[in-house]
Amino acid sequence: MTDKVRIRIVGRSGVETAAEGALGASLMETIRKHGFDELLAICGGCCSCATCHVFVDPGSAQGLPEMSWEEEMLLEGSSHFCDRSRLSCQIKLAPEHEGLRVVIAPED
């Protein structure tokens, strides 16, 4: 068994990058580690801003945790909020996230 999962990250330019994330790491940390500086993550992952907003590909969304009301309230303030919106800081990578594909949301 491996301690990593493979994910795909699409930056704002539209370029898709294959990446590996450590199990238990946040999706936000993994995206930043792979050089996507456009994901600002200003609050550092404490769910108090929405600068780590991503769109999750519905075909790869299996196993994601339910959205908390705090996460939903922050995302609803975004002009880009949709049914695929998530805060990447609120997703801890787990084996069921193998193949997860996310698109970094436009900046508000």
C-alpha positions as CSV (number, residue, x, y, z in Angstrom):
1,M,0.0,0.0,0.0
2,T,1.3,3.5,-0.9
3,D,1.2,6.5,1.3
4,K,0.3,8.8,-1.6
5,V,-2.5,9.4,-4.0
6,R,-2.3,10.7,-7.6
7,I,-4.4,13.7,-8.4
8,R,-4.8,16.1,-11.3
9,I,-4.6,19.9,-10.8
10,V,-5.8,22.4,-13.5
11,G,-4.4,25.9,-13.0
12,R,-6.1,29.1,-14.1
13,S,-4.2,29.0,-17.4
14,G,-5.9,25.7,-18.2
15,V,-2.8,23.6,-18.0
16,E,-3.4,20.3,-16.2
17,T,-0.7,18.8,-14.0
18,A,-0.4,15.3,-12.6
19,A,0.6,15.4,-9.0
20,E,1.0,13.1,-5.9
21,G,-0.2,14.1,-2.5
22,A,0.6,12.5,0.8
23,L,-2.2,10.7,2.6
24,G,-3.5,13.0,5.3
25,A,-2.2,16.2,3.8
26,S,-4.7,18.8,2.8
27,L,-5.5,19.2,-0.9
28,M,-4.5,22.9,-0.5
29,E,-1.0,22.0,0.8
30,T,-0.6,19.6,-2.1
31,I,-1.6,22.1,-4.7
32,R,0.8,24.8,-3.3
33,K,3.6,22.2,-3.0
34,H,3.3,21.6,-6.7
35,G,3.9,25.2,-7.6
36,F,0.4,26.6,-8.0
37,D,1.0,30.0,-6.4
38,E,-2.3,31.3,-7.8
39,L,-4.0,29.4,-5.0
40,L,-3.3,32.0,-2.4
41,A,-4.5,30.1,0.7
42,I,-4.2,33.3,2.8
43,C,-5.5,31.9,6.0
44,G,-3.1,29.0,5.9
45,G,-5.9,26.4,5.9
46,C,-8.0,27.4,8.9
47,C,-11.2,27.8,7.0
48,S,-11.5,31.6,7.4
49,C,-11.1,32.8,3.8
50,A,-12.0,31.4,0.4
51,T,-8.7,31.9,-1.4
52,C,-8.1,28.1,-1.8
53,H,-11.4,27.7,-3.8
54,V,-11.4,24.8,-6.3
55,F,-13.9,23.1,-8.5
56,V,-14.0,19.4,-8.1
57,D,-14.6,17.3,-11.2
58,P,-17.8,15.4,-10.5
59,G,-16.4,12.2,-12.0
60,S,-13.7,12.1,-9.4
61,A,-15.5,13.4,-6.3
62,Q,-16.1,10.1,-4.6
63,G,-15.1,9.9,-1.0
64,L,-15.0,13.7,-0.3
65,P,-16.1,14.7,3.1
66,E,-19.4,16.6,3.5
67,M,-19.1,20.4,3.3
68,S,-19.3,22.0,6.7
69,W,-21.5,25.0,7.2
70,E,-18.4,27.2,7.7
71,E,-17.0,26.1,4.3
72,E,-20.4,26.6,2.6
73,M,-20.8,30.1,4.1
74,L,-17.3,31.2,2.9
75,L,-17.9,29.7,-0.6
76,E,-21.3,31.3,-1.0
77,G,-19.6,34.7,-0.8
78,S,-17.6,33.9,-4.0
79,S,-18.9,35.2,-7.3
80,H,-17.7,31.8,-8.7
81,F,-19.6,29.6,-6.3
82,C,-21.2,26.5,-7.9
83,D,-22.2,23.0,-7.0
84,R,-18.6,21.8,-7.6
85,S,-17.0,24.4,-5.3
86,R,-14.9,23.3,-2.3
87,L,-12.2,24.8,-0.2
88,S,-9.1,22.8,-0.8
89,C,-8.0,23.3,2.8
90,Q,-11.0,21.3,4.0
91,I,-10.1,18.1,2.0
92,K,-7.6,15.7,3.6
93,L,-6.3,13.3,1.0
94,A,-7.3,9.7,1.5
95,P,-7.0,6.5,-0.6
96,E,-10.4,7.0,-2.1
97,H,-9.2,10.3,-3.6
98,E,-7.0,8.5,-6.1
99,G,-7.6,10.2,-9.4
100,L,-9.2,13.3,-7.9
101,R,-9.2,16.2,-10.5
102,V,-9.6,19.8,-9.4
103,V,-9.6,23.2,-11.2
104,I,-8.4,26.2,-9.4
105,A,-11.3,28.7,-9.3
106,P,-10.9,32.2,-10.7
107,E,-9.8,34.8,-8.2
108,D,-12.6,37.0,-6.7
